[in-house]
């Protein structure tokens, strides 16, 4: 890495790059080169990637890839040749030699960010892991305090930094797993792709296998002795690496990738980190476990990462620290819909967009050559052909299909343009989409939004400004998990008593049905005097009460000592005090499924006239005195005006274009907002 940029350029740039009319040169300059230049300012690294791009895109024969990779290694070439020589001595190491060739041939694109403050950074992360009692907001605050100066970031290419002892150790330890019965059936190609690789993403290089093996050796030997199946091995390892005390699942990623052994102390992680951790564990065991992900859910905020393995002809999903049984990871996410599914590979995927001969810039999401489309393993996909009815001033070869991420459109796939039409392959049904162009770092609309219904039929959402309709809106986001809560609450009882054991309790109201998770009022004809008040959960309710308020005949709110079932489910801290904290997003999650209760003990006998209660909810209904604004999409979001929520918890608009895609925003608070259409007198969510 200490060579001058001029020497590196003279030595590794092929002649084709010196031809300014070269399509390949123009393409890469606009995609890989300019991207890494802007982000990392490391000319030698970009030139390295630049050169390897040309190699991959050229018509060279397969046997040339190794030599080209070695040539790009520069001063590090002797280290890689030591590895090849080490395994080339003996015939019994022929498979290890082939494995080394596989790793080296695909090595030039792999890299990791280095930073001079990495050691201190790891100490800060360790200190966060050491905190046993913490919340998501506390974790976010602590991580936000970690400052990483990106100007000091240096991108280290594997091809120019890996040393022979490291690579030999990784290969030898990977081959030791082939003695396990569950690994013997693997093809050599699958072994190379899913077990052999020394890295998973952009973590720093570390010889992690020996420490992981040390922790797992006894269990793996026992499982091998009984000829355990893949599923048994996975389940056993998941129990060995069980959820640590005080574990918190966080959103977002750590500022710098963690080294592999740091995961062993982890009790705070995102789904990305859990997926990596799971793969380190399973790879050590010789199991061909995948890193799969969807970049953005089609119907809610964020994307997701998870692990999968192919067992008995089926793709089985799981992850360390899962709260659901093995294999139920994705099936448990009944409300989450993906538009695309991808798999992170070690080998270069030649169908990747970054490796196509283009004359245009491509967005960062698709500048990764290691991503494989695996949508067909997760849903029955359809190919979507879209008319690009909105022209672009310049010529474009690629269009992008977008889904909504609660605030903006996010790309999930790309398609080639021919005759003003774009073809997007292997997309999911029952999702809403928008086609867009990408230019100068900005996405531009290329079509009207549309959705694909459950049968695969496309419906274009082109607003009719000549025909308006009235709409009544009750939420800004679908119910999702709240549907289950609505089913659990009926049967819950509100009771008044004079004795502390409620043996003389009078039931004044029983929850029948809950159509909306909004404030509810129980008004009595005559006030009732009592010493105690409580809500008694239904037989399957876990209480799940967010807020309760009690009023006397004069409309004064009554206070008292909070009483009820002690504790919380899973020691989550969501105890009985949450019902009286004034926050409708906190709630009592009782440690018992039935018989849980919460209430007040008054200092003296009080007369109760009215009770207000709010079940566990997501606060996405229409709230009193909060400001809302409705938009429809027509080459951009167009406002239909603002409204303030009132006691009806309904917003009415009478000037909405028919066949429009709509979006209701809350300007007062919150972040969960979804696009919808208005059909048959109600909101249909996308």
C-alpha positions as CSV (number, residue, x, y, z in Angstrom):
1,X,0.0,0.0,0.0
2,X,3.0,2.3,0.2
3,X,3.7,2.3,-3.5
4,X,3.1,5.6,-5.3
5,X,-0.1,6.0,-7.2
6,X,1.8,6.7,-10.4
7,X,3.8,3.5,-10.2
8,X,0.6,1.4,-9.4
9,X,-1.2,3.1,-12.3
10,X,1.7,2.4,-14.8
11,X,2.0,-1.2,-13.7
12,X,-1.6,-2.5,-13.4
13,X,-3.9,-0.5,-15.7
14,X,-4.5,-2.4,-18.9
15,X,-4.1,-0.6,-22.2
16,X,-7.9,-0.5,-22.6
17,X,-8.1,2.0,-19.9
18,X,-5.9,4.4,-21.7
19,X,-8.4,4.6,-24.6
20,X,-10.9,7.4,-23.7
21,X,-13.4,6.0,-26.1
22,X,-13.6,2.6,-24.4
23,X,-17.1,1.8,-23.2
24,X,-15.7,-0.3,-20.4
25,X,-13.6,2.5,-19.2
26,X,-16.4,5.0,-19.3
27,X,-18.7,2.6,-17.5
28,X,-16.4,1.9,-14.6
29,X,-15.3,5.5,-14.3
30,X,-18.9,6.4,-13.7
31,X,-19.6,3.6,-11.3
32,X,-16.9,1.9,-9.3
33,X,-14.1,4.4,-9.7
34,X,-16.0,7.6,-9.0
35,X,-17.9,6.0,-6.1
36,X,-14.9,4.7,-4.2
37,X,-13.1,7.9,-5.0
38,X,-15.7,10.0,-3.4
39,X,-16.0,7.8,-0.3
40,X,-12.5,6.7,0.5
41,X,-10.1,8.8,-1.6
42,X,-7.7,5.9,-2.1
43,X,-6.4,6.0,-5.6
44,X,-4.4,2.8,-5.5
45,X,-7.5,0.9,-4.3
46,X,-9.7,2.2,-7.0
47,X,-7.2,1.4,-9.7
48,X,-7.0,-2.1,-8.3
49,X,-10.8,-2.6,-8.5
50,X,-10.8,-0.8,-11.8
51,X,-8.4,-3.2,-13.4
52,X,-10.1,-6.3,-12.0
53,X,-13.4,-5.1,-13.4
54,X,-12.0,-5.1,-16.9
55,X,-10.6,-8.6,-16.3
56,X,-14.0,-9.9,-15.3
57,X,-15.8,-8.1,-18.1
58,X,-13.3,-9.2,-20.8
59,X,-13.4,-12.5,-22.8
60,X,-10.4,-14.0,-21.0
61,X,-10.5,-17.8,-20.4
62,X,-11.2,-19.1,-16.9
63,X,-7.6,-20.2,-16.3
64,X,-6.3,-16.6,-16.6
65,X,-8.2,-15.4,-13.5
66,X,-5.6,-16.7,-11.0
67,X,-2.7,-15.1,-12.8
68,X,-4.6,-11.8,-13.1
69,X,-5.4,-11.9,-9.4
70,X,-1.8,-12.6,-8.5
71,X,-0.7,-9.7,-10.8
72,X,-3.0,-7.3,-9.0
73,X,-1.6,-8.4,-5.7
74,X,1.5,-6.3,-6.4
75,X,4.1,-6.6,-3.6
76,X,1.8,-9.1,-1.8
77,X,2.1,-11.6,-4.6
78,X,4.8,-13.7,-2.9
79,X,2.5,-14.2,0.1
80,X,-0.2,-15.7,-2.1
81,X,2.3,-17.8,-4.0
82,X,3.5,-19.2,-0.7
83,X,0.0,-20.5,-0.1
84,X,-0.2,-22.1,-3.6
85,X,3.3,-23.6,-3.2
86,X,2.4,-24.9,0.3
87,X,-0.5,-26.9,-1.1
88,X,1.1,-27.8,-4.4
89,X,3.8,-30.0,-2.9
90,X,1.7,-33.0,-2.2
91,X,-1.0,-34.8,-4.2
92,X,-3.1,-35.3,-1.0
93,X,-3.4,-31.5,-0.8
94,X,-4.8,-31.1,-4.3
95,X,-8.3,-30.1,-3.0
96,X,-6.7,-27.5,-0.7
97,X,-4.8,-26.2,-3.6
98,X,-8.0,-25.8,-5.6
99,X,-9.6,-24.1,-2.6
100,X,-6.8,-21.7,-2.4
101,X,-7.2,-20.9,-6.1
102,X,-10.9,-20.3,-5.5
103,X,-10.2,-17.8,-2.7
104,X,-7.4,-15.9,-4.6
105,X,-9.3,-15.7,-7.9
106,X,-12.3,-14.0,-6.1
107,X,-10.1,-11.9,-3.7
108,X,-9.5,-8.7,-5.6
109,X,-12.9,-7.1,-4.9
110,X,-12.8,-8.0,-1.1
111,X,-11.7,-5.4,1.3
112,X,-12.3,-3.8,4.7
113,X,-12.1,-0.3,6.1
114,X,-9.2,0.4,8.4
115,X,-9.1,3.3,10.9
116,X,-6.3,4.4,13.3
117,X,-8.8,4.6,16.1
118,X,-10.0,1.0,15.7
119,X,-8.4,-0.3,19.0
120,X,-10.1,2.4,21.0
121,X,-13.3,1.8,19.1
122,X,-13.3,-1.8,20.1
123,X,-12.9,-0.8,23.8
124,X,-15.9,1.4,23.5
125,X,-18.0,-1.4,21.9
126,X,-16.9,-3.8,24.7
127,X,-18.0,-1.3,27.3
128,X,-21.4,-1.1,25.7
129,X,-21.6,-5.0,25.6
130,X,-20.8,-5.0,29.3
131,X,-24.0,-3.1,30.2
132,X,-26.5,-5.7,31.2
133,X,-29.6,-3.5,31.7
134,X,-30.2,-1.1,28.8
135,X,-32.8,0.0,26.3
136,X,-32.7,0.6,22.5
137,X,-32.7,4.3,23.1
138,X,-29.8,4.0,25.5
139,X,-27.9,1.9,23.0
140,X,-28.5,4.3,20.2
141,X,-27.3,7.2,22.4
142,X,-24.1,5.4,23.4
143,X,-23.3,4.4,19.8
144,X,-24.0,7.9,18.5
145,X,-21.3,9.1,20.9
146,X,-18.7,7.1,19.1
147,X,-17.1,9.4,16.6
148,X,-15.4,8.0,13.6
149,X,-13.6,10.4,11.3
150,X,-14.2,9.0,7.8
151,X,-11.4,11.1,6.4
152,X,-9.0,8.9,8.3
153,X,-10.6,5.7,6.8
154,X,-8.3,3.6,4.7
155,X,-9.8,0.8,2.5
156,X,-7.5,-2.2,2.7
157,X,-7.8,-4.7,-0.3
158,X,-7.5,-8.4,0.8
159,X,-5.4,-9.1,-2.3
160,X,-2.7,-6.8,-1.1
161,X,-2.8,-7.4,2.6
162,X,-3.5,-11.1,3.3
163,X,-0.5,-13.1,4.6
164,X,0.3,-16.7,3.9
165,X,0.0,-18.0,7.5
166,X,-3.4,-16.5,7.9
167,X,-4.8,-18.0,4.6
168,X,-3.2,-21.4,5.3
169,X,-4.7,-21.5,8.8
170,X,-8.2,-20.6,7.5
171,X,-8.0,-23.2,4.7
172,X,-6.7,-26.0,7.0
173,X,-9.4,-25.3,9.7
174,X,-12.1,-25.2,7.1
175,X,-11.1,-28.6,5.7
176,X,-11.1,-30.1,9.2
177,X,-14.9,-29.7,9.2
178,X,-15.1,-32.2,6.3
179,X,-14.7,-35.0,8.8
180,X,-18.2,-34.3,10.2
181,X,-21.0,-36.5,8.8
182,X,-23.2,-33.5,7.9
183,X,-20.4,-32.0,5.9
184,X,-19.4,-35.0,3.9
185,X,-22.3,-34.7,1.6
186,X,-21.4,-31.2,0.5
187,X,-20.2,-30.8,-3.1
188,X,-16.7,-29.2,-3.4
189,X,-18.3,-26.1,-5.0
190,X,-20.7,-25.7,-2.1
191,X,-17.9,-26.2,0.4
192,X,-15.9,-23.5,-1.3
193,X,-18.7,-21.0,-1.4
194,X,-20.4,-21.6,2.0
195,X,-17.8,-23.0,4.4
196,X,-14.3,-22.2,3.1
197,X,-14.3,-18.3,2.9
198,X,-12.3,-16.5,5.5
199,X,-14.6,-13.4,5.5
200,X,-18.3,-12.8,5.3
201,X,-18.6,-9.1,4.7
202,X,-16.2,-6.2,5.4
203,X,-14.9,-7.2,8.8
204,X,-11.2,-6.9,9.5
205,X,-9.0,-9.9,8.8
206,X,-8.7,-12.1,11.8
207,X,-7.9,-15.8,12.3
208,X,-11.3,-16.4,14.0
209,X,-11.8,-20.2,13.4
210,X,-9.5,-21.5,16.2
211,X,-11.3,-19.7,18.9
212,X,-14.8,-20.6,17.6
213,X,-13.7,-24.2,17.3
214,X,-12.4,-24.3,20.9
215,X,-15.9,-23.2,22.1
216,X,-17.7,-25.7,19.9
217,X,-15.4,-28.8,19.7
218,X,-17.0,-30.9,22.5
219,X,-20.5,-30.4,21.1
220,X,-19.5,-31.0,17.5
221,X,-17.7,-34.2,18.4
222,X,-20.7,-35.5,20.3
223,X,-23.0,-34.6,17.4
224,X,-20.7,-36.3,14.9
225,X,-20.7,-39.4,17.0
226,X,-24.5,-39.8,16.7
227,X,-24.5,-38.8,13.0
228,X,-26.6,-35.7,13.7
229,X,-28.5,-34.1,10.9
230,X,-28.1,-30.5,9.7
231,X,-31.1,-29.3,11.6
232,X,-30.0,-31.0,14.8
233,X,-26.6,-29.4,14.5
234,X,-28.1,-26.0,13.9
235,X,-30.5,-26.3,16.9
236,X,-27.7,-27.5,19.2
237,X,-25.4,-24.7,18.3
238,X,-28.2,-22.2,18.7
239,X,-28.7,-23.5,22.3
240,X,-24.9,-23.3,22.9
241,X,-24.8,-19.7,21.8
242,X,-28.0,-18.7,23.6
243,X,-29.4,-15.3,24.1
244,X,-27.0,-13.4,26.5
245,X,-28.5,-11.6,29.6
246,X,-29.8,-8.1,28.8
247,X,-29.6,-8.6,25.0
248,X,-31.0,-5.7,23.0
249,X,-31.8,-5.9,19.3
250,X,-30.9,-2.6,17.8
251,X,-31.6,-0.8,14.5
252,X,-28.7,0.3,12.2
253,X,-25.2,-0.9,12.2
254,X,-22.0,-0.2,14.2
255,X,-19.9,2.6,12.9
256,X,-17.1,0.2,11.9
257,X,-17.4,-3.5,11.2
258,X,-16.6,-5.7,14.2
259,X,-13.8,-8.3,14.2
260,X,-15.3,-11.8,14.2
261,X,-14.2,-12.8,17.8
262,X,-15.8,-9.6,19.2
263,X,-19.2,-11.2,18.4
264,X,-18.6,-13.8,21.1
265,X,-19.1,-11.0,23.8
266,X,-22.0,-9.4,22.0
267,X,-25.3,-8.6,23.8
268,X,-26.4,-5.8,21.5
269,X,-26.7,-6.3,17.8
270,X,-28.6,-5.5,14.6
271,X,-30.0,-8.3,12.4
272,X,-27.0,-7.7,10.2
273,X,-24.6,-8.5,13.0
274,X,-26.7,-11.5,14.2
275,X,-26.6,-12.9,10.7
276,X,-22.8,-12.6,10.5
277,X,-22.4,-14.1,14.0
278,X,-24.6,-17.0,13.1
279,X,-22.7,-17.6,9.9
280,X,-19.3,-17.6,11.7
281,X,-20.7,-20.2,14.1
282,X,-22.2,-22.4,11.4
283,X,-19.2,-22.1,9.1
284,X,-17.0,-23.2,11.9
285,X,-19.2,-26.3,12.1
286,X,-18.9,-27.0,8.4
287,X,-22.6,-26.2,7.7
288,X,-23.4,-24.5,4.4
289,X,-25.4,-21.6,5.9
290,X,-26.3,-18.6,3.8
291,X,-26.5,-14.9,4.5
292,X,-29.8,-13.8,2.9
293,X,-31.4,-10.4,3.0
294,X,-34.1,-8.1,1.6
295,X,-32.8,-4.5,1.1
296,X,-36.2,-3.0,1.9
297,X,-39.4,-4.5,3.0
298,X,-42.2,-3.8,0.5
299,X,-44.7,-2.8,3.1
300,X,-42.9,-1.3,6.1
301,X,-39.8,0.5,7.1
302,X,-36.2,-1.0,6.9
303,X,-35.0,-4.2,5.4
304,X,-33.9,-7.4,7.1
305,X,-31.0,-9.9,7.2
306,X,-31.3,-13.6,8.2
307,X,-29.6,-17.0,7.8
308,X,-30.9,-19.9,5.7
309,X,-29.9,-23.5,5.0
310,X,-31.3,-26.0,2.5
311,X,-32.7,-29.0,4.3
312,X,-34.9,-31.8,2.8
313,X,-35.5,-29.7,-0.4
314,X,-36.6,-26.6,1.5
315,X,-35.0,-23.3,2.5
316,X,-35.1,-23.1,6.3
317,X,-34.6,-19.7,7.9
318,X,-33.2,-19.0,11.4
319,X,-30.7,-16.9,13.4
320,X,-28.9,-17.0,16.6
321,X,-30.8,-15.5,19.6
322,X,-34.1,-16.2,17.8
323,X,-37.3,-15.9,19.9
324,X,-39.0,-18.5,17.7
325,X,-38.2,-22.2,17.1
326,X,-35.6,-23.2,14.5
327,X,-36.9,-22.7,11.0
328,X,-39.6,-20.2,12.0
329,X,-37.6,-17.0,11.5
330,X,-39.3,-15.7,8.4
331,X,-42.6,-17.6,8.8
332,X,-43.0,-15.7,12.1
333,X,-42.9,-12.4,10.3
334,X,-46.4,-12.8,9.0
335,X,-46.8,-9.0,8.4
336,X,-43.6,-8.5,6.5
337,X,-43.5,-8.7,2.7
338,X,-40.4,-8.7,0.6
339,X,-40.2,-7.5,-3.0
340,X,-36.8,-9.1,-3.5
341,X,-34.4,-11.5,-1.7
342,X,-30.7,-11.6,-2.2
343,X,-27.8,-13.8,-0.9
344,X,-24.3,-12.6,0.0
345,X,-21.7,-14.7,-1.7
346,X,-17.9,-14.9,-1.6
347,X,-17.4,-15.5,-5.3
348,X,-17.9,-12.7,-7.8
349,X,-21.4,-12.8,-9.4
350,X,-21.0,-12.0,-13.0
351,X,-24.6,-11.1,-13.4
352,X,-24.3,-8.2,-10.9
353,X,-25.1,-4.8,-12.2
354,X,-21.7,-3.4,-11.4
355,X,-20.2,-5.9,-13.8
356,X,-22.4,-5.0,-16.8
357,X,-20.9,-2.9,-19.7
358,X,-22.8,0.4,-19.0
359,X,-22.3,4.0,-19.9
360,X,-24.0,5.4,-16.8
361,X,-23.6,5.8,-13.1
362,X,-25.3,3.2,-10.9
363,X,-26.6,3.7,-7.3
364,X,-24.5,2.5,-4.3
365,X,-27.0,-0.3,-3.6
366,X,-25.9,-2.1,-6.7
367,X,-22.2,-1.5,-6.6
368,X,-21.6,-4.9,-5.0
369,X,-20.4,-7.8,-7.1
370,X,-21.1,-10.5,-4.5
371,X,-24.9,-10.4,-4.4
372,X,-27.1,-13.2,-5.9
373,X,-30.8,-12.9,-6.5
374,X,-32.5,-15.8,-4.6
375,X,-36.1,-14.5,-4.7
376,X,-37.5,-17.8,-6.1
377,X,-36.5,-19.5,-2.8
378,X,-38.9,-17.2,-0.8
379,X,-41.9,-16.5,-3.0
380,X,-43.5,-17.3,-6.4
381,X,-42.0,-14.5,-8.5
382,X,-43.2,-12.8,-11.6
383,X,-41.4,-10.8,-14.3
384,X,-42.8,-7.3,-14.6
385,X,-42.6,-5.2,-17.7
386,X,-43.1,-1.5,-17.2
387,X,-43.8,1.2,-19.7
388,X,-41.5,4.1,-18.9
389,X,-44.1,6.8,-19.7
390,X,-41.9,9.6,-18.2
391,X,-39.0,10.4,-20.5
392,X,-35.5,11.3,-19.4
393,X,-33.4,13.9,-21.1
394,X,-30.4,11.6,-21.6
395,X,-30.1,8.1,-22.8
396,X,-30.6,5.5,-20.1
397,X,-29.8,1.7,-20.2
398,X,-31.1,0.8,-16.7
399,X,-34.2,1.5,-14.7
400,X,-34.8,0.7,-11.1
401,X,-37.9,-0.6,-9.4
402,X,-38.6,1.0,-6.1
403,X,-40.7,0.3,-3.0
404,X,-41.8,2.8,-0.3
405,X,-39.8,3.0,2.9
406,X,-42.2,5.2,5.0
407,X,-40.5,8.5,3.9
408,X,-39.2,7.9,0.4
409,X,-38.7,5.4,-2.5
410,X,-36.0,2.8,-2.1
411,X,-34.5,0.7,-5.0
412,X,-34.8,-3.1,-4.7
413,X,-34.0,-4.3,-8.2
414,X,-32.8,-3.1,-11.6
415,X,-34.0,-3.8,-15.1
416,X,-32.7,-3.2,-18.7
417,X,-34.5,-0.7,-20.9
418,X,-35.5,-1.5,-24.4
419,X,-38.0,0.5,-26.5
420,X,-39.0,2.7,-23.5
421,X,-39.9,-0.4,-21.5
422,X,-38.0,-1.9,-18.6
423,X,-38.1,-5.6,-17.6
424,X,-37.8,-6.4,-13.9
425,X,-37.2,-10.1,-13.2
426,X,-38.4,-12.2,-10.2
427,X,-40.5,-9.7,-8.4
428,X,-43.1,-10.4,-5.7
429,X,-46.8,-10.0,-6.1
430,X,-49.1,-8.1,-3.8
431,X,-46.7,-5.1,-3.6
432,X,-46.7,-1.5,-4.8
433,X,-43.9,-0.3,-7.0
434,X,-42.5,2.7,-8.9
435,X,-40.0,2.7,-11.8
436,X,-37.2,5.3,-11.6
437,X,-34.0,6.4,-13.4
438,X,-30.8,7.2,-11.6
439,X,-28.7,10.2,-12.5
440,X,-26.1,12.3,-10.8
441,X,-26.9,10.7,-7.4
442,X,-30.6,11.3,-7.6
443,X,-33.6,9.1,-8.6
444,X,-36.1,10.4,-11.1
445,X,-39.6,9.0,-11.8
446,X,-39.9,6.9,-14.9
447,X,-43.5,5.7,-14.6
448,X,-46.7,6.0,-12.7
449,X,-46.8,3.9,-9.5
450,X,-48.5,0.6,-9.8
451,X,-49.2,-2.5,-7.8
452,X,-49.1,-6.2,-8.7
453,X,-52.1,-8.0,-7.1
454,X,-52.1,-11.5,-5.7
455,X,-52.8,-13.0,-9.0
456,X,-49.9,-11.2,-10.7
457,X,-52.0,-8.6,-12.5
458,X,-50.7,-5.1,-12.7
459,X,-52.8,-2.1,-11.9
460,X,-51.4,1.4,-12.8
461,X,-52.1,4.1,-10.2
462,X,-52.6,7.2,-12.4
463,X,-54.6,9.8,-10.5
464,X,-57.7,11.1,-12.2
465,X,-57.8,14.8,-11.6
466,X,-61.1,15.1,-13.5
467,X,-62.8,12.8,-11.0
468,X,-62.6,13.4,-7.2
469,X,-63.8,11.3,-4.4
470,X,-64.4,11.7,-0.6
471,X,-62.2,9.6,1.8
472,X,-62.4,9.0,5.5
473,X,-59.0,8.1,7.0
474,X,-58.6,6.4,10.4
475,X,-54.9,5.5,10.4
476,X,-51.6,6.4,8.9
477,X,-50.1,2.9,9.0
478,X,-51.6,-0.6,8.9
479,X,-52.4,-2.5,12.1
480,X,-49.9,-5.4,11.6
481,X,-49.3,-6.8,15.1
482,X,-52.2,-4.8,16.5
483,X,-54.6,-7.2,14.8
484,X,-53.4,-9.9,17.3
485,X,-53.8,-7.5,20.2
486,X,-57.4,-6.7,19.2
487,X,-58.2,-10.4,19.4
488,X,-56.6,-10.8,22.8
489,X,-58.4,-8.0,24.6
490,X,-62.1,-9.1,24.4
491,X,-63.2,-10.6,27.8
492,X,-61.1,-8.1,29.8
493,X,-63.1,-6.7,32.8
494,X,-63.1,-3.4,34.6
495,X,-64.0,-3.8,38.3
496,X,-64.6,-1.8,41.4
497,X,-64.2,-3.1,45.0
498,X,-64.0,-2.1,48.6
499,X,-61.9,-5.1,49.7
500,X,-58.2,-5.4,48.7
501,X,-58.7,-9.0,47.4
502,X,-61.6,-7.9,45.2
503,X,-63.8,-10.6,46.7
504,X,-66.6,-8.0,46.6
505,X,-65.8,-6.8,43.1
506,X,-68.4,-5.3,40.9
507,X,-67.8,-5.7,37.1
508,X,-68.8,-2.4,35.4
509,X,-67.7,-3.2,31.9
510,X,-66.5,-6.1,29.8
511,X,-64.6,-5.5,26.6
512,X,-66.6,-7.0,23.7
513,X,-64.8,-6.1,20.5
514,X,-62.1,-3.6,19.7
515,X,-62.4,-2.1,16.2
516,X,-59.8,0.5,16.7
517,X,-56.8,1.0,19.1
518,X,-57.9,4.4,20.1
519,X,-58.9,5.9,23.5
520,X,-62.1,4.3,24.8
521,X,-64.5,5.7,27.4
522,X,-66.7,3.9,29.9
523,X,-69.3,6.3,31.2
524,X,-71.7,5.2,34.0
525,X,-75.2,6.4,34.6
526,X,-74.5,6.9,38.3
527,X,-71.2,7.3,40.1
528,X,-70.0,4.3,42.2
529,X,-68.1,4.7,45.4
530,X,-65.1,2.3,46.0
531,X,-61.7,1.9,47.5
532,X,-60.2,0.0,44.7
533,X,-60.3,0.0,40.9
534,X,-58.7,-2.5,38.5
535,X,-58.6,-4.0,35.0
536,X,-58.6,-7.8,34.9
537,X,-57.1,-9.4,31.8
538,X,-58.9,-11.8,29.5
539,X,-58.0,-15.4,29.5
540,X,-55.3,-14.8,26.8
541,X,-54.6,-11.1,27.2
542,X,-51.3,-10.7,29.2
543,X,-53.1,-7.5,30.3
544,X,-51.7,-5.5,27.4
545,X,-53.1,-2.2,28.7
546,X,-51.3,1.0,27.7
547,X,-53.1,3.7,29.7
548,X,-56.0,4.1,32.1
549,X,-57.5,7.2,33.7
550,X,-60.3,7.3,36.3
551,X,-62.5,10.4,36.8
552,X,-65.0,11.4,39.5
553,X,-68.4,13.2,39.1
554,X,-66.7,16.6,38.7
555,X,-64.5,15.3,35.9
556,X,-61.4,15.4,38.1
557,X,-58.8,12.7,37.4
558,X,-58.3,10.4,40.4
559,X,-54.9,9.2,41.6
560,X,-53.8,6.4,43.9
561,X,-51.3,3.7,44.7
562,X,-50.6,1.5,41.6
563,X,-51.5,-2.1,42.4
564,X,-51.7,-5.3,40.4
565,X,-49.7,-8.3,39.2
566,X,-46.0,-7.9,39.9
567,X,-43.2,-8.3,37.3
568,X,-43.3,-8.4,33.5
569,X,-43.0,-11.0,30.8
570,X,-39.4,-11.9,30.3
571,X,-38.3,-9.3,32.8
572,X,-38.8,-6.7,30.1
573,X,-39.5,-3.9,32.5
574,X,-43.0,-3.4,31.0
575,X,-44.7,-3.7,34.4
576,X,-47.9,-2.3,35.9
577,X,-46.5,1.2,36.3
578,X,-46.5,1.6,32.5
579,X,-50.3,1.9,32.6
580,X,-50.2,5.2,34.5
581,X,-47.0,6.8,33.0
582,X,-48.9,9.0,30.4
583,X,-47.2,7.3,27.5
584,X,-49.6,5.5,25.1
585,X,-46.7,3.6,23.6
586,X,-45.7,1.8,26.8
587,X,-47.9,-0.9,28.2
588,X,-48.2,-3.6,30.8
589,X,-46.9,-7.0,29.5
590,X,-47.9,-9.2,32.4
591,X,-45.8,-12.3,33.3
592,X,-48.9,-14.5,33.1
593,X,-51.2,-15.1,30.1
594,X,-54.4,-14.9,32.2
595,X,-55.4,-13.5,35.6
596,X,-53.1,-10.6,35.3
597,X,-54.5,-7.3,36.5
598,X,-53.6,-3.6,37.2
599,X,-55.4,-0.9,39.1
600,X,-55.4,1.8,41.8
601,X,-55.8,1.8,45.6
602,X,-57.4,5.1,46.6
603,X,-56.4,6.9,49.9
604,X,-60.1,7.2,50.6
605,X,-63.3,6.0,49.1
606,X,-63.8,7.7,45.8
607,X,-66.9,8.0,43.5
608,X,-66.1,6.9,39.9
609,X,-68.1,8.3,37.1
610,X,-65.9,7.7,34.0
611,X,-63.0,5.5,32.9
612,X,-60.7,6.1,29.9
613,X,-58.5,3.3,28.7
614,X,-56.1,2.8,25.7
615,X,-55.1,-0.8,24.9
616,X,-51.6,-1.6,23.8
617,X,-51.3,0.2,20.4
618,X,-48.8,1.6,17.9
619,X,-50.1,5.2,18.1
620,X,-50.7,5.3,14.4
621,X,-54.4,6.2,14.7
622,X,-55.7,9.7,14.2
623,X,-54.9,11.6,17.5
624,X,-56.6,14.7,18.9
625,X,-54.8,18.0,18.2
626,X,-52.1,16.4,16.0
627,X,-51.5,17.9,12.5
628,X,-51.8,15.6,9.4
629,X,-51.3,16.2,5.7
630,X,-52.6,14.0,2.9
631,X,-50.6,13.6,-0.4
632,X,-51.2,11.8,-3.7
633,X,-48.5,10.8,-6.2
634,X,-48.2,12.3,-9.6
635,X,-44.5,12.5,-10.7
636,X,-43.9,13.5,-7.1
637,X,-46.0,13.9,-3.9
638,X,-48.7,16.6,-4.2
639,X,-50.4,17.9,-1.0
640,X,-54.2,17.8,-0.6
641,X,-54.1,19.9,2.5
642,X,-53.7,19.6,6.3
643,X,-56.2,18.5,8.9
644,X,-56.0,18.5,12.7
645,X,-57.2,15.4,14.5
646,X,-60.3,15.7,16.7
647,X,-62.3,13.5,19.0
648,X,-63.8,11.5,16.2
649,X,-60.3,10.1,15.4
650,X,-61.2,10.4,11.6
651,X,-59.9,12.7,8.9
652,X,-62.2,13.6,6.0
653,X,-61.1,14.8,2.6
654,X,-63.5,15.4,-0.3
655,X,-61.0,16.5,-3.0
656,X,-59.0,13.3,-3.6
657,X,-58.3,12.2,-7.2
658,X,-59.6,8.7,-7.9
659,X,-57.1,5.9,-8.7
660,X,-54.4,7.7,-6.8
661,X,-51.6,6.4,-4.6
662,X,-52.0,8.2,-1.2
663,X,-49.8,9.0,1.8
664,X,-50.9,10.4,5.1
665,X,-48.3,12.2,7.1
666,X,-48.3,13.2,10.8
667,X,-46.3,16.4,11.2
668,X,-46.6,16.3,15.0
669,X,-44.8,13.0,15.8
670,X,-44.0,9.5,14.7
671,X,-42.3,7.9,11.8
672,X,-44.5,5.0,10.8
673,X,-46.4,6.0,7.7
674,X,-47.5,3.9,4.7
675,X,-48.8,4.5,1.2
676,X,-52.3,3.3,0.5
677,X,-55.1,3.3,-2.1
678,X,-58.7,4.0,-1.2
679,X,-60.9,1.2,-2.3
680,X,-64.5,0.2,-1.3
681,X,-64.7,2.9,1.3
682,X,-61.5,2.0,3.2
683,X,-57.7,2.3,3.1
684,X,-55.8,-0.5,1.4
685,X,-52.2,-0.5,2.5
686,X,-49.1,-1.1,0.5
